[in-house]
Amino acid sequence: MIDTLKTWHAIVKARDEHGLAGLLADDVVFESPVVHTPQHGKAITTVYLQSALKVLNNETFRYVGEWKAHNSAVLEFVCVVDGITINGVDIIRWNDAGLIVSFKVMVRPLKAMNTLHRKMAELVAAAG
């Protein structure tokens, strides 16, 4: 069984976008703060999370809170992108094998979400 949070934190710390392959379930669902429909499947979730690691996970990125339950966690983060402070949460659920089955990102304030939307759209389009 995978230690999901330990593995996720290692991926973030190392900025290891390729490490996602072993952590995501095939039927994972990704929910973005700027895309109105859930994205289904490992391939599209990988694209979004790899893009997020590039946009958000800079030298200012840090998790500032963590709340855990059985097979789920909420991780609060803060970072600065293009001079805009972004505050958000990753809501992660995983199965009994430790594979992520649901990843939801929520971001505030609106100015931060707009910056994130613009930068993520560029990367997702380039990957697509």
N, C-alpha and C positions, 0 to 999 in steps of 0.2 A: 504494500500500500504506500502511496506517495504521501509525504507530509506536505500538503498543498500550500499552506502559508509559508513554510520555510522555503519551499521551492520557488514560489512566487517572489518572495523577498530577494532570493539569490538572483533570479532573472533580472529584477529591477536594478539591484546593486551592480551587477555585471553588465547591464544594458545588453543582455543576451537575447536578442529577438528570436534566435533559432531555438532557444530552450522551450519556447511555447509549444512546440510540436508534441512533446511528451507530457504536457500538463493539461491540454484541452481534450475533452471528450469529443467524439465525432459529431454528436448531436448538440453541441454547445449552442447557446443562444446569447448573442451580444446585444445590449441595449445602450445606445448612444444618447447623449443629451441633445444632439442636433439632428438625429435621424428619427422620423416619427414611427417607423415600424421596426420591430425586432429583426435582427439579422441572424439567420439560422445556418449553422454548420461551422465546422472547424476551419475551412478555407477562408471564408469571409471574416470570421472572428480573428483569425491570425492576422489578416491584413489590417484590420482596425487596431488591434493591440500592438502590432509592430509599428504602425504609424504613431500611435500614442507614445510608445517608448521613445521615438525620435523627437516628437514635439514637446512632450511634457517632461521627460526624464533627463533634464539638463542638470547642471551643477547646483541649481537652487532647489531641485525636487527633494521633498522629504515627506515621509508619513508622520503625522502628528497625533494620530489616535488609532486605536484598533479595538473593535468590539467583536467578540467571538461567540458563536453558538455551535451546536452540533452541525457539522458539515456546512457551515457558512460563517462569513465574517464581513464586517464593514470596516474599511480602511480609509481614514481621512487623510488627504494630502494637500500640500501647498507647494506652489512653484511660481516662478516669474517667467513669462514668455513675452518678448517684445515690450518689456516695461510694464506689463499688466500682471498683477497678482491674481493667480488662479487658485481657488479653494474648491475642493471637491471630495467626493467619496467614490470608492470602488466597492460595490456590493457583490460579493462573490459567493456562489454556492457550488459545492462539489459532491460527487457521488461517493459511495463507500470505498471505491478504489482510490479516491483522492483526485480524480480527474474533474476539472472545472466543467460544470454543466450550464452555468449561468453567470454572466459578467455584465453588471450594469454600472454605468458611470453617470454621476450627477455632478454638475459644475455650477458655480456661482462666482461672481455676479454676471449680469448680462454681458458686460463689456468683455469679460474673460471668455464667456461662451462664444461670443462672436469671433474673437481672436482664435480660439481653438477650432471653431468651425472652418474658418478660412484656411488655416495651416493644415488641418487634417484633410480637408477636401483636396488640396494640392497633392498630398502624398497618396491618398487612396486612389485618386484618378491616375496617378503615375503608375501605381501597382496594378491597376485594373486592365 
